[in-house]
């Protein structure tokens, strides 16, 4: 059995994951703000932001190598 490795020096997440999540968050915020500015309710804006986040993350995962 191998000895447990010291994981204290490993990064919490990869740069690729951070970029994908940051991009998804930015697009989601923009979609939510634009939805509210279009005159819709906050609940609709949250649903639109969630869909935008999921779509952006799925797309970015396939594009960013």
C-alpha positions in Angstrom: 0.0 0.0 0.0 1.4 3.4 -0.9 1.9 6.1 1.7 -0.5 9.1 1.7 0.9 12.1 -0.2 1.0 15.6 1.2 -1.7 17.5 -0.6 -1.2 20.8 1.2 0.7 22.2 -1.8 -1.7 21.2 -4.5 -4.0 23.9 -5.9 -7.6 23.8 -5.0 -8.7 23.9 -8.6 -7.0 24.0 -12.0 -6.6 27.2 -14.0 -8.9 25.7 -16.6 -11.7 25.1 -14.1 -11.3 28.6 -12.7 -11.5 30.2 -16.1 -14.6 28.2 -17.1 -16.4 29.0 -13.8 -15.5 32.7 -14.0 -16.7 32.9 -17.6 -19.9 31.2 -16.6 -20.5 33.5 -13.7 -19.9 36.6 -15.8 -22.3 35.5 -18.5 -24.9 34.5 -15.9 -24.7 37.9 -14.1 -25.0 39.7 -17.5 -28.1 37.6 -18.5 -29.7 38.2 -15.1 -29.2 41.9 -15.2 -30.4 42.2 -18.7 -33.5 40.1 -17.9 -34.4 42.4 -15.0 -33.7 45.5 -17.1 -36.1 44.1 -19.7 -38.9 44.4 -17.1 -39.1 40.8 -15.9 -39.4 39.6 -12.3 -36.3 38.6 -10.2 -37.4 34.9 -10.3 -37.3 35.0 -14.1 -33.9 36.6 -14.0 -32.5 33.9 -11.7 -33.8 31.2 -14.0 -32.4 32.9 -17.0 -29.0 33.3 -15.2 -29.0 29.7 -14.2 -29.6 28.6 -17.8 -27.0 30.9 -19.1 -24.5 29.6 -16.6 -25.1 26.0 -17.4 -25.0 26.7 -21.1 -21.8 28.7 -20.9 -20.0 26.1 -18.7 -21.0 23.3 -21.1 -19.8 25.2 -24.1 -16.6 26.4 -22.5 -15.7 22.9 -21.4 -15.9 21.7 -24.9 -14.0 24.6 -26.4 -11.3 25.3 -23.8 -8.7 22.5 -24.2 
